[in-house]
Amino acid sequence: MDRHLEMRETKELNALREISKAISSSLDLQTVVGQILDVLRNHFGMERGTISLLDPDTKEVSIELARGLDLKAIMRGRYKIGEGITGRVVATGEPIVVPNVGKEPLFLNRTRARDLKKTNIAFICVPIKLQDRTIGALSVDRLFPDENSFDQDARLLTIISSMVAQAVRIHQLVEKEKESLTSENLRLKRELKKKFHPVNIIGESKRMIDVYSSIELVSSTKANVLLRGESGTGKELVARAIHYHSDRADKPFIKLSCAALPETLLESELFGHEKGAFTGAAFMKRGRFELAHQGSIFLDEIGDISPPIQAKLLRVLQEKEFERVGGLETIRVDARVIAATNKDLEREVQEGNFREDLYYRLNVIPIFLPALRERKEDLPLLVQNFLTKANQENHKQVKRISDEAWEYLMNYSWPGNVRELENAVERAVIMCQDEVIGREHFPLDLQAKIKPIDSLQTPIDGLENLPVAVGDLEKRMLTRALEKTGGNKRKAARLLGLTERVFSYKVKQHGLSIGP
């Protein structure tokens, strides 16, 4: 590879990494865009970076954010659609490169920030598009330009403009949400939470409300989404919720588990194959990407794909095109990618097992799904849902779970998360011969992993001793949780399914010491 080209690609990758971090670190549009323009200046010497946005009411394009321009210059930066370079880019949706601003009559220099007598200033302007609609333009000055780099600059700025578009969209949604929340009372806030509550996902904990909010935010965008979390946390349900809350809801939702297939078969499943492409290919087969055209494709366990498949997937994400295995025809595809993994992809990138450029293409918007042990306050809702479902499917009439069994369920760490809980409840329903599920109805291996609470030491001779017994039990559970976590208040609260605030209150109530 040419040394200059290799250095350029490294520089672009570093810039995209910094921009991705900027977008994910803040919801403030001015902060994010300012950091993006700083990256362009620091890495590529691109000066006077500006973000101009179209006002849908006035049909006027005006500078919203800029680097290297004073306030007066920004105020002068207004254009009608089709007027000047910026207005024409917004009108056509195509990038424009001006090698020498002094020789281009369409360049209006309305901000008066440039000396047009100089011959070393180039101007590059690319559209900012959202859902195939041009909402503005990203422009920069290039000092002492190298004509050979214009195409590279325009390509890089086009990629960055798509990231800016998503930041703008999320900013708009956040601002709209803030306005709504300001005027709402408690009842309306509860209704809002229900709105964020996608069908078939159970939970009302703070962690799950955050997940619902993320689903609502990303569903209306075209951005790729990366779902992070342990196995069994419901990543496919979240992927479906994103799809069915988007404008692609009436289009296909195609799923594929990347870990379940060997490399050769995975390539065929993703991209399809032509008849005779390999032994056993008796007919042409369309791949999952082709089937997901105009819809969404859910790629589970994305961290398990091999480097050759990673390279092919990267091309689809970048160019929106591919060829079937054994084929020559290039197929263009429009499919939103929702990927999922339980791996530490950052570590996989550092160790060279996962391509860094593919990571940033997938990780446009990450959503982290909590483990069940981190939201134990949702256990009653989940268990009731699974109990009802198991009754219906097995023609049973189990009504509830005994208090003793509940203690065991709350003390178990659930490494298999919601999936393990559902299987355990279904098994208990099948094994139960009356209306109440007991501890003995749960799998033996699960029972063996649960540390039961010591039996009550307080004698219960009459009803007057119940508050004492409950208080004693609560105090011993708090003490045990603190001992088990080495005095870590946050971990102890999570172990007991309590918020940190409630946990601290109860510790204080019982006069326990957490330590320094």
Contacts in CASP RR format, 6 or more apart in sequence:
PFRMAT RR
TARGET T0000
AUTHOR 0000-0000-0000
METHOD contacts of the structure
MODEL  1
MDRHLEMRETKELNALREISKAISSSLDLQTVVGQILDVLRNHFGMERGT
ISLLDPDTKEVSIELARGLDLKAIMRGRYKIGEGITGRVVATGEPIVVPN
VGKEPLFLNRTRARDLKKTNIAFICVPIKLQDRTIGALSVDRLFPDENSF
DQDARLLTIISSMVAQAVRIHQLVEKEKESLTSENLRLKRELKKKFHPVN
IIGESKRMIDVYSSIELVSSTKANVLLRGESGTGKELVARAIHYHSDRAD
KPFIKLSCAALPETLLESELFGHEKGAFTGAAFMKRGRFELAHQGSIFLD
EIGDISPPIQAKLLRVLQEKEFERVGGLETIRVDARVIAATNKDLEREVQ
EGNFREDLYYRLNVIPIFLPALRERKEDLPLLVQNFLTKANQENHKQVKR
ISDEAWEYLMNYSWPGNVRELENAVERAVIMCQDEVIGREHFPLDLQAKI
KPIDSLQTPIDGLENLPVAVGDLEKRMLTRALEKTGGNKRKAARLLGLTE
RVFSYKVKQHGLSIGP
8 149 0 8 1.000
8 152 0 8 1.000
11 43 0 8 1.000
11 44 0 8 1.000
12 156 0 8 1.000
13 356 0 8 1.000
13 357 0 8 1.000
13 360 0 8 1.000
14 43 0 8 1.000
15 39 0 8 1.000
15 40 0 8 1.000
15 43 0 8 1.000
15 44 0 8 1.000
15 156 0 8 1.000
15 160 0 8 1.000
16 159 0 8 1.000
16 160 0 8 1.000
16 357 0 8 1.000
16 360 0 8 1.000
17 356 0 8 1.000
17 360 0 8 1.000
18 35 0 8 1.000
18 39 0 8 1.000
19 35 0 8 1.000
19 36 0 8 1.000
19 39 0 8 1.000
19 160 0 8 1.000
19 163 0 8 1.000
20 163 0 8 1.000
20 360 0 8 1.000
20 363 0 8 1.000
20 364 0 8 1.000
22 31 0 8 1.000
22 32 0 8 1.000
22 35 0 8 1.000
22 36 0 8 1.000
22 39 0 8 1.000
23 32 0 8 1.000
23 163 0 8 1.000
23 166 0 8 1.000
23 167 0 8 1.000
23 364 0 8 1.000
24 365 0 8 1.000
24 366 0 8 1.000
26 32 0 8 1.000
27 170 0 8 1.000
27 171 0 8 1.000
27 174 0 8 1.000
28 171 0 8 1.000
29 65 0 8 1.000
29 167 0 8 1.000
29 168 0 8 1.000
29 171 0 8 1.000
30 65 0 8 1.000
32 167 0 8 1.000
32 171 0 8 1.000
33 51 0 8 1.000
33 65 0 8 1.000
33 164 0 8 1.000
33 167 0 8 1.000
34 65 0 8 1.000
34 67 0 8 1.000
36 160 0 8 1.000
36 163 0 8 1.000
36 164 0 8 1.000
37 49 0 8 1.000
37 50 0 8 1.000
37 51 0 8 1.000
37 65 0 8 1.000
37 66 0 8 1.000
37 67 0 8 1.000
38 67 0 8 1.000
40 46 0 8 1.000
40 49 0 8 1.000
40 140 0 8 1.000
40 157 0 8 1.000
40 160 0 8 1.000
41 47 0 8 1.000
41 49 0 8 1.000
41 67 0 8 1.000
44 153 0 8 1.000
44 156 0 8 1.000
45 142 0 8 1.000
45 143 0 8 1.000
46 124 0 8 1.000
46 140 0 8 1.000
46 141 0 8 1.000
46 142 0 8 1.000
46 153 0 8 1.000
47 67 0 8 1.000
47 68 0 8 1.000
47 140 0 8 1.000
47 141 0 8 1.000
47 142 0 8 1.000
47 143 0 8 1.000
48 66 0 8 1.000
48 67 0 8 1.000
48 68 0 8 1.000
48 69 0 8 1.000
48 113 0 8 1.000
48 114 0 8 1.000
48 140 0 8 1.000
48 141 0 8 1.000
49 66 0 8 1.000
49 67 0 8 1.000
49 68 0 8 1.000
49 138 0 8 1.000
49 139 0 8 1.000
49 140 0 8 1.000
49 141 0 8 1.000
50 63 0 8 1.000
50 65 0 8 1.000
50 66 0 8 1.000
50 67 0 8 1.000
50 69 0 8 1.000
50 138 0 8 1.000
50 139 0 8 1.000
50 140 0 8 1.000
51 63 0 8 1.000
51 64 0 8 1.000
51 65 0 8 1.000
51 66 0 8 1.000
51 128 0 8 1.000
51 136 0 8 1.000
51 137 0 8 1.000
51 138 0 8 1.000
51 164 0 8 1.000
52 61 0 8 1.000
52 62 0 8 1.000
52 63 0 8 1.000
52 64 0 8 1.000
52 77 0 8 1.000
52 79 0 8 1.000
52 86 0 8 1.000
52 90 0 8 1.000
52 136 0 8 1.000
52 137 0 8 1.000
52 138 0 8 1.000
52 139 0 8 1.000
53 61 0 8 1.000
53 62 0 8 1.000
53 64 0 8 1.000
53 128 0 8 1.000
53 135 0 8 1.000
53 136 0 8 1.000
53 168 0 8 1.000
54 60 0 8 1.000
54 61 0 8 1.000
54 81 0 8 1.000
54 90 0 8 1.000
54 134 0 8 1.000
54 135 0 8 1.000
54 136 0 8 1.000
55 61 0 8 1.000
55 62 0 8 1.000
59 80 0 8 1.000
59 81 0 8 1.000
60 78 0 8 1.000
60 79 0 8 1.000
60 80 0 8 1.000
60 81 0 8 1.000
61 78 0 8 1.000
61 79 0 8 1.000
61 80 0 8 1.000
61 81 0 8 1.000
61 86 0 8 1.000
61 87 0 8 1.000
61 90 0 8 1.000
61 136 0 8 1.000
61 137 0 8 1.000
62 77 0 8 1.000
62 78 0 8 1.000
62 79 0 8 1.000
63 69 0 8 1.000
63 74 0 8 1.000
63 77 0 8 1.000
63 78 0 8 1.000
63 111 0 8 1.000
66 73 0 8 1.000
66 74 0 8 1.000
68 113 0 8 1.000
69 111 0 8 1.000
69 113 0 8 1.000
73 111 0 8 1.000
73 112 0 8 1.000
73 113 0 8 1.000
74 111 0 8 1.000
76 110 0 8 1.000
76 111 0 8 1.000
76 112 0 8 1.000
77 110 0 8 1.000
77 111 0 8 1.000
78 110 0 8 1.000
79 86 0 8 1.000
79 87 0 8 1.000
79 90 0 8 1.000
79 108 0 8 1.000
79 110 0 8 1.000
80 87 0 8 1.000
81 87 0 8 1.000
81 90 0 8 1.000
81 91 0 8 1.000
82 88 0 8 1.000
82 90 0 8 1.000
82 91 0 8 1.000
83 108 0 8 1.000
84 106 0 8 1.000
84 107 0 8 1.000
84 108 0 8 1.000
85 96 0 8 1.000
85 98 0 8 1.000
85 104 0 8 1.000
85 106 0 8 1.000
85 107 0 8 1.000
85 108 0 8 1.000
85 123 0 8 1.000
85 125 0 8 1.000
85 139 0 8 1.000
86 125 0 8 1.000
86 137 0 8 1.000
86 139 0 8 1.000
87 137 0 8 1.000
88 96 0 8 1.000
88 106 0 8 1.000
89 95 0 8 1.000
89 96 0 8 1.000
89 125 0 8 1.000
89 126 0 8 1.000
89 127 0 8 1.000
89 134 0 8 1.000
89 136 0 8 1.000
89 137 0 8 1.000
89 139 0 8 1.000
90 127 0 8 1.000
90 134 0 8 1.000
90 136 0 8 1.000
90 137 0 8 1.000
91 134 0 8 1.000
92 127 0 8 1.000
93 127 0 8 1.000
93 129 0 8 1.000
93 134 0 8 1.000
94 127 0 8 1.000
95 124 0 8 1.000
95 125 0 8 1.000
95 126 0 8 1.000
95 127 0 8 1.000
95 154 0 8 1.000
95 157 0 8 1.000
95 158 0 8 1.000
96 124 0 8 1.000
96 125 0 8 1.000
97 122 0 8 1.000
97 123 0 8 1.000
97 124 0 8 1.000
97 125 0 8 1.000
97 150 0 8 1.000
97 153 0 8 1.000
97 154 0 8 1.000
98 104 0 8 1.000
98 106 0 8 1.000
98 107 0 8 1.000
98 122 0 8 1.000
98 123 0 8 1.000
98 124 0 8 1.000
98 125 0 8 1.000
99 122 0 8 1.000
99 145 0 8 1.000
99 147 0 8 1.000
99 150 0 8 1.000
100 119 0 8 1.000
100 121 0 8 1.000
100 122 0 8 1.000
101 107 0 8 1.000
101 109 0 8 1.000
101 114 0 8 1.000
101 116 0 8 1.000
101 121 0 8 1.000
101 122 0 8 1.000
101 123 0 8 1.000
101 141 0 8 1.000
102 116 0 8 1.000
102 117 0 8 1.000
102 118 0 8 1.000
102 119 0 8 1.000
102 121 0 8 1.000
104 123 0 8 1.000
107 116 0 8 1.000
107 123 0 8 1.000
109 116 0 8 1.000
114 121 0 8 1.000
114 141 0 8 1.000
115 121 0 8 1.000
120 143 0 8 1.000
120 144 0 8 1.000
120 145 0 8 1.000
121 141 0 8 1.000
121 142 0 8 1.000
121 143 0 8 1.000
121 145 0 8 1.000
122 141 0 8 1.000
122 142 0 8 1.000
122 145 0 8 1.000
122 150 0 8 1.000
123 139 0 8 1.000
123 140 0 8 1.000
123 141 0 8 1.000
123 142 0 8 1.000
124 139 0 8 1.000
124 140 0 8 1.000
124 142 0 8 1.000
124 150 0 8 1.000
124 153 0 8 1.000
124 154 0 8 1.000
124 157 0 8 1.000
125 137 0 8 1.000
125 138 0 8 1.000
125 139 0 8 1.000
126 137 0 8 1.000
126 138 0 8 1.000
126 139 0 8 1.000
126 154 0 8 1.000
126 157 0 8 1.000
126 158 0 8 1.000
126 161 0 8 1.000
127 134 0 8 1.000
127 136 0 8 1.000
127 137 0 8 1.000
127 138 0 8 1.000
127 161 0 8 1.000
128 134 0 8 1.000
128 135 0 8 1.000
128 136 0 8 1.000
128 137 0 8 1.000
128 138 0 8 1.000
128 161 0 8 1.000
128 162 0 8 1.000
128 164 0 8 1.000
128 165 0 8 1.000
128 168 0 8 1.000
129 135 0 8 1.000
129 161 0 8 1.000
129 162 0 8 1.000
129 165 0 8 1.000
130 165 0 8 1.000
130 166 0 8 1.000
130 168 0 8 1.000
130 169 0 8 1.000
130 221 0 8 1.000
130 222 0 8 1.000
131 221 0 8 1.000
131 222 0 8 1.000
131 247 0 8 1.000
135 165 0 8 1.000
135 168 0 8 1.000
137 161 0 8 1.000
138 157 0 8 1.000
138 160 0 8 1.000
138 161 0 8 1.000
138 164 0 8 1.000
140 153 0 8 1.000
140 157 0 8 1.000
142 150 0 8 1.000
142 153 0 8 1.000
163 364 0 8 1.000
166 221 0 8 1.000
166 222 0 8 1.000
166 223 0 8 1.000
166 364 0 8 1.000
166 365 0 8 1.000
169 220 0 8 1.000
169 221 0 8 1.000
170 217 0 8 1.000
170 221 0 8 1.000
173 216 0 8 1.000
173 217 0 8 1.000
173 220 0 8 1.000
174 217 0 8 1.000
180 192 0 8 1.000
181 189 0 8 1.000
181 192 0 8 1.000
184 192 0 8 1.000
193 204 0 8 1.000
193 209 0 8 1.000
193 212 0 8 1.000
195 216 0 8 1.000
196 209 0 8 1.000
196 212 0 8 1.000
196 213 0 8 1.000
196 215 0 8 1.000
196 216 0 8 1.000
197 203 0 8 1.000
197 204 0 8 1.000
197 212 0 8 1.000
198 212 0 8 1.000
198 215 0 8 1.000
198 237 0 8 1.000
198 238 0 8 1.000
198 241 0 8 1.000
198 244 0 8 1.000
198 245 0 8 1.000
199 241 0 8 1.000
200 237 0 8 1.000
200 240 0 8 1.000
200 241 0 8 1.000
201 208 0 8 1.000
201 211 0 8 1.000
201 212 0 8 1.000
201 234 0 8 1.000
201 237 0 8 1.000
201 238 0 8 1.000
201 241 0 8 1.000
202 378 0 8 1.000
202 381 0 8 1.000
202 382 0 8 1.000
202 385 0 8 1.000
202 418 0 8 1.000
203 375 0 8 1.000
203 378 0 8 1.000
203 381 0 8 1.000
203 382 0 8 1.000
204 377 0 8 1.000
204 378 0 8 1.000
204 381 0 8 1.000
205 370 0 8 1.000
205 375 0 8 1.000
205 377 0 8 1.000
205 378 0 8 1.000
206 499 0 8 1.000
207 370 0 8 1.000
207 374 0 8 1.000
207 375 0 8 1.000
208 370 0 8 1.000
208 375 0 8 1.000
208 378 0 8 1.000
211 238 0 8 1.000
211 367 0 8 1.000
211 369 0 8 1.000
211 370 0 8 1.000
214 365 0 8 1.000
214 367 0 8 1.000
215 238 0 8 1.000
215 241 0 8 1.000
215 242 0 8 1.000
215 245 0 8 1.000
215 367 0 8 1.000
216 245 0 8 1.000
218 225 0 8 1.000
218 242 0 8 1.000
218 365 0 8 1.000
218 367 0 8 1.000
219 241 0 8 1.000
219 242 0 8 1.000
219 243 0 8 1.000
219 245 0 8 1.000
219 246 0 8 1.000
220 245 0 8 1.000
220 246 0 8 1.000
220 247 0 8 1.000
221 365 0 8 1.000
222 336 0 8 1.000
223 364 0 8 1.000
223 365 0 8 1.000
224 317 0 8 1.000
224 336 0 8 1.000
224 337 0 8 1.000
224 338 0 8 1.000
224 339 0 8 1.000
224 361 0 8 1.000
224 362 0 8 1.000
224 363 0 8 1.000
224 364 0 8 1.000
224 365 0 8 1.000
225 239 0 8 1.000
225 242 0 8 1.000
225 337 0 8 1.000
225 338 0 8 1.000
225 339 0 8 1.000
225 364 0 8 1.000
225 365 0 8 1.000
225 366 0 8 1.000
225 367 0 8 1.000
226 302 0 8 1.000
226 339 0 8 1.000
226 340 0 8 1.000
226 341 0 8 1.000
226 345 0 8 1.000
226 362 0 8 1.000
226 363 0 8 1.000
226 364 0 8 1.000
226 365 0 8 1.000
226 366 0 8 1.000
226 367 0 8 1.000
227 235 0 8 1.000
227 238 0 8 1.000
227 239 0 8 1.000
227 338 0 8 1.000
227 339 0 8 1.000
227 340 0 8 1.000
227 341 0 8 1.000
227 366 0 8 1.000
227 367 0 8 1.000
227 369 0 8 1.000
228 340 0 8 1.000
228 341 0 8 1.000
228 342 0 8 1.000
228 366 0 8 1.000
228 367 0 8 1.000
228 368 0 8 1.000
228 369 0 8 1.000
229 235 0 8 1.000
229 340 0 8 1.000
229 341 0 8 1.000
229 342 0 8 1.000
229 368 0 8 1.000
229 369 0 8 1.000
229 371 0 8 1.000
230 342 0 8 1.000
230 369 0 8 1.000
230 371 0 8 1.000
230 415 0 8 1.000
230 416 0 8 1.000
230 417 0 8 1.000
231 342 0 8 1.000
231 416 0 8 1.000
231 417 0 8 1.000
231 419 0 8 1.000
232 416 0 8 1.000
232 417 0 8 1.000
232 418 0 8 1.000
232 419 0 8 1.000
232 420 0 8 1.000
233 369 0 8 1.000
233 370 0 8 1.000
233 371 0 8 1.000
233 372 0 8 1.000
233 417 0 8 1.000
233 418 0 8 1.000
234 369 0 8 1.000
234 417 0 8 1.000
234 418 0 8 1.000
234 419 0 8 1.000
235 300 0 8 1.000
235 340 0 8 1.000
235 369 0 8 1.000
236 255 0 8 1.000
236 298 0 8 1.000
236 300 0 8 1.000
236 340 0 8 1.000
238 367 0 8 1.000
238 369 0 8 1.000
239 253 0 8 1.000
239 255 0 8 1.000
239 296 0 8 1.000
239 298 0 8 1.000
239 338 0 8 1.000
239 340 0 8 1.000
240 253 0 8 1.000
240 298 0 8 1.000
242 296 0 8 1.000
242 338 0 8 1.000
243 249 0 8 1.000
243 253 0 8 1.000
243 295 0 8 1.000
243 296 0 8 1.000
243 298 0 8 1.000
243 336 0 8 1.000
243 338 0 8 1.000
244 253 0 8 1.000
246 296 0 8 1.000
246 336 0 8 1.000
248 294 0 8 1.000
248 295 0 8 1.000
248 296 0 8 1.000
248 336 0 8 1.000
251 293 0 8 1.000
251 294 0 8 1.000
251 295 0 8 1.000
251 296 0 8 1.000
252 291 0 8 1.000
252 292 0 8 1.000
252 293 0 8 1.000
252 294 0 8 1.000
252 295 0 8 1.000
252 296 0 8 1.000
253 292 0 8 1.000
253 295 0 8 1.000
253 296 0 8 1.000
253 298 0 8 1.000
254 288 0 8 1.000
254 291 0 8 1.000
254 292 0 8 1.000
254 295 0 8 1.000
254 296 0 8 1.000
254 297 0 8 1.000
254 298 0 8 1.000
254 335 0 8 1.000
255 297 0 8 1.000
255 298 0 8 1.000
255 300 0 8 1.000
256 269 0 8 1.000
256 270 0 8 1.000
256 288 0 8 1.000
256 297 0 8 1.000
256 298 0 8 1.000
256 299 0 8 1.000
256 300 0 8 1.000
257 300 0 8 1.000
257 301 0 8 1.000
258 266 0 8 1.000
258 299 0 8 1.000
258 300 0 8 1.000
258 301 0 8 1.000
258 302 0 8 1.000
258 303 0 8 1.000
258 304 0 8 1.000
258 305 0 8 1.000
258 309 0 8 1.000
259 300 0 8 1.000
259 301 0 8 1.000
259 304 0 8 1.000
260 301 0 8 1.000
261 269 0 8 1.000
263 306 0 8 1.000
263 308 0 8 1.000
263 309 0 8 1.000
264 278 0 8 1.000
266 305 0 8 1.000
266 306 0 8 1.000
266 309 0 8 1.000
267 308 0 8 1.000
267 309 0 8 1.000
267 312 0 8 1.000
267 325 0 8 1.000
268 277 0 8 1.000
268 281 0 8 1.000
268 285 0 8 1.000
268 287 0 8 1.000
268 325 0 8 1.000
269 287 0 8 1.000
269 288 0 8 1.000
270 287 0 8 1.000
270 288 0 8 1.000
270 289 0 8 1.000
270 309 0 8 1.000
270 312 0 8 1.000
270 313 0 8 1.000
271 287 0 8 1.000
271 289 0 8 1.000
271 290 0 8 1.000
271 312 0 8 1.000
271 316 0 8 1.000
271 322 0 8 1.000
271 323 0 8 1.000
271 324 0 8 1.000
271 325 0 8 1.000
272 285 0 8 1.000
272 286 0 8 1.000
272 287 0 8 1.000
272 288 0 8 1.000
272 290 0 8 1.000
272 324 0 8 1.000
272 325 0 8 1.000
273 281 0 8 1.000
273 284 0 8 1.000
273 285 0 8 1.000
273 287 0 8 1.000
273 324 0 8 1.000
273 325 0 8 1.000
273 326 0 8 1.000
273 327 0 8 1.000
274 281 0 8 1.000
274 284 0 8 1.000
274 324 0 8 1.000
274 325 0 8 1.000
274 326 0 8 1.000
274 327 0 8 1.000
275 281 0 8 1.000
275 282 0 8 1.000
275 283 0 8 1.000
275 284 0 8 1.000
276 282 0 8 1.000
276 326 0 8 1.000
277 324 0 8 1.000
277 325 0 8 1.000
277 326 0 8 1.000
277 327 0 8 1.000
278 325 0 8 1.000
278 326 0 8 1.000
281 325 0 8 1.000
284 324 0 8 1.000
285 324 0 8 1.000
286 324 0 8 1.000
287 324 0 8 1.000
288 297 0 8 1.000
289 297 0 8 1.000
289 316 0 8 1.000
289 322 0 8 1.000
289 333 0 8 1.000
289 335 0 8 1.000
290 324 0 8 1.000
290 331 0 8 1.000
290 333 0 8 1.000
292 333 0 8 1.000
292 335 0 8 1.000
293 333 0 8 1.000
293 334 0 8 1.000
293 335 0 8 1.000
294 334 0 8 1.000
294 335 0 8 1.000
295 334 0 8 1.000
295 335 0 8 1.000
295 336 0 8 1.000
296 335 0 8 1.000
296 336 0 8 1.000
296 337 0 8 1.000
296 338 0 8 1.000
297 335 0 8 1.000
297 336 0 8 1.000
297 337 0 8 1.000
297 338 0 8 1.000
298 338 0 8 1.000
298 339 0 8 1.000
298 340 0 8 1.000
299 337 0 8 1.000
299 338 0 8 1.000
299 339 0 8 1.000
299 340 0 8 1.000
300 339 0 8 1.000
300 340 0 8 1.000
301 340 0 8 1.000
301 341 0 8 1.000
301 342 0 8 1.000
302 339 0 8 1.000
302 340 0 8 1.000
302 341 0 8 1.000
302 362 0 8 1.000
303 341 0 8 1.000
303 343 0 8 1.000
303 345 0 8 1.000
303 348 0 8 1.000
303 354 0 8 1.000
304 341 0 8 1.000
304 343 0 8 1.000
305 313 0 8 1.000
307 355 0 8 1.000
310 354 0 8 1.000
310 355 0 8 1.000
310 358 0 8 1.000
311 355 0 8 1.000
312 322 0 8 1.000
313 358 0 8 1.000
314 355 0 8 1.000
314 357 0 8 1.000
314 358 0 8 1.000
314 361 0 8 1.000
315 321 0 8 1.000
315 322 0 8 1.000
316 322 0 8 1.000
316 333 0 8 1.000
317 337 0 8 1.000
317 358 0 8 1.000
317 361 0 8 1.000
317 362 0 8 1.000
318 361 0 8 1.000
320 332 0 8 1.000
320 333 0 8 1.000
320 334 0 8 1.000
321 330 0 8 1.000
321 331 0 8 1.000
321 332 0 8 1.000
321 333 0 8 1.000
322 330 0 8 1.000
322 331 0 8 1.000
322 333 0 8 1.000
323 329 0 8 1.000
323 330 0 8 1.000
323 331 0 8 1.000
324 331 0 8 1.000
337 362 0 8 1.000
339 362 0 8 1.000
345 354 0 8 1.000
345 359 0 8 1.000
345 363 0 8 1.000
346 359 0 8 1.000
348 354 0 8 1.000
349 355 0 8 1.000
349 356 0 8 1.000
349 359 0 8 1.000
371 414 0 8 1.000
371 417 0 8 1.000
372 378 0 8 1.000
372 379 0 8 1.000
372 382 0 8 1.000
372 414 0 8 1.000
372 416 0 8 1.000
372 417 0 8 1.000
372 418 0 8 1.000
372 420 0 8 1.000
372 421 0 8 1.000
373 413 0 8 1.000
373 414 0 8 1.000
373 494 0 8 1.000
373 495 0 8 1.000
374 494 0 8 1.000
376 410 0 8 1.000
376 494 0 8 1.000
376 496 0 8 1.000
376 497 0 8 1.000
377 497 0 8 1.000
377 498 0 8 1.000
377 499 0 8 1.000
379 409 0 8 1.000
379 410 0 8 1.000
379 421 0 8 1.000
382 418 0 8 1.000
382 421 0 8 1.000
382 422 0 8 1.000
383 401 0 8 1.000
383 409 0 8 1.000
383 421 0 8 1.000
383 425 0 8 1.000
386 421 0 8 1.000
386 422 0 8 1.000
386 425 0 8 1.000
386 426 0 8 1.000
387 398 0 8 1.000
387 400 0 8 1.000
387 401 0 8 1.000
387 425 0 8 1.000
387 429 0 8 1.000
387 437 0 8 1.000
389 422 0 8 1.000
389 426 0 8 1.000
390 396 0 8 1.000
390 398 0 8 1.000
390 425 0 8 1.000
390 426 0 8 1.000
390 429 0 8 1.000
390 430 0 8 1.000
391 397 0 8 1.000
391 398 0 8 1.000
391 429 0 8 1.000
393 426 0 8 1.000
394 426 0 8 1.000
394 429 0 8 1.000
394 430 0 8 1.000
396 429 0 8 1.000
396 430 0 8 1.000
396 432 0 8 1.000
397 435 0 8 1.000
398 428 0 8 1.000
398 429 0 8 1.000
398 432 0 8 1.000
398 434 0 8 1.000
398 435 0 8 1.000
398 436 0 8 1.000
398 437 0 8 1.000
399 435 0 8 1.000
399 436 0 8 1.000
400 435 0 8 1.000
400 436 0 8 1.000
400 437 0 8 1.000
401 409 0 8 1.000
401 428 0 8 1.000
401 436 0 8 1.000
401 437 0 8 1.000
401 438 0 8 1.000
402 436 0 8 1.000
402 437 0 8 1.000
402 438 0 8 1.000
402 439 0 8 1.000
404 438 0 8 1.000
404 439 0 8 1.000
405 428 0 8 1.000
405 437 0 8 1.000
405 438 0 8 1.000
405 439 0 8 1.000
405 441 0 8 1.000
405 442 0 8 1.000
407 452 0 8 1.000
407 453 0 8 1.000
408 439 0 8 1.000
408 442 0 8 1.000
408 447 0 8 1.000
408 450 0 8 1.000
408 452 0 8 1.000
409 421 0 8 1.000
410 496 0 8 1.000
410 497 0 8 1.000
411 450 0 8 1.000
411 451 0 8 1.000
411 452 0 8 1.000
411 453 0 8 1.000
412 446 0 8 1.000
412 449 0 8 1.000
412 450 0 8 1.000
413 449 0 8 1.000
414 420 0 8 1.000
414 421 0 8 1.000
424 442 0 8 1.000
424 443 0 8 1.000
424 446 0 8 1.000
427 441 0 8 1.000
427 442 0 8 1.000
427 443 0 8 1.000
428 437 0 8 1.000
428 438 0 8 1.000
428 441 0 8 1.000
428 442 0 8 1.000
429 437 0 8 1.000
431 441 0 8 1.000
432 438 0 8 1.000
432 441 0 8 1.000
439 447 0 8 1.000
440 447 0 8 1.000
453 473 0 8 1.000
453 476 0 8 1.000
453 477 0 8 1.000
454 476 0 8 1.000
456 469 0 8 1.000
456 472 0 8 1.000
456 473 0 8 1.000
457 472 0 8 1.000
458 465 0 8 1.000
458 468 0 8 1.000
458 469 0 8 1.000
458 472 0 8 1.000
459 465 0 8 1.000
460 466 0 8 1.000
460 469 0 8 1.000
471 510 0 8 1.000
474 506 0 8 1.000
474 510 0 8 1.000
475 510 0 8 1.000
475 512 0 8 1.000
477 496 0 8 1.000
478 492 0 8 1.000
478 496 0 8 1.000
478 503 0 8 1.000
478 506 0 8 1.000
478 507 0 8 1.000
478 510 0 8 1.000
478 512 0 8 1.000
479 512 0 8 1.000
481 492 0 8 1.000
481 493 0 8 1.000
481 495 0 8 1.000
481 496 0 8 1.000
482 489 0 8 1.000
482 492 0 8 1.000
482 507 0 8 1.000
482 512 0 8 1.000
482 514 0 8 1.000
484 492 0 8 1.000
484 495 0 8 1.000
485 491 0 8 1.000
485 492 0 8 1.000
485 495 0 8 1.000
487 514 0 8 1.000
487 515 0 8 1.000
489 500 0 8 1.000
489 503 0 8 1.000
489 504 0 8 1.000
489 507 0 8 1.000
489 514 0 8 1.000
490 500 0 8 1.000
492 503 0 8 1.000
493 499 0 8 1.000
493 500 0 8 1.000
493 502 0 8 1.000
493 503 0 8 1.000
493 504 0 8 1.000
496 503 0 8 1.000
498 506 0 8 1.000
507 514 0 8 1.000
END
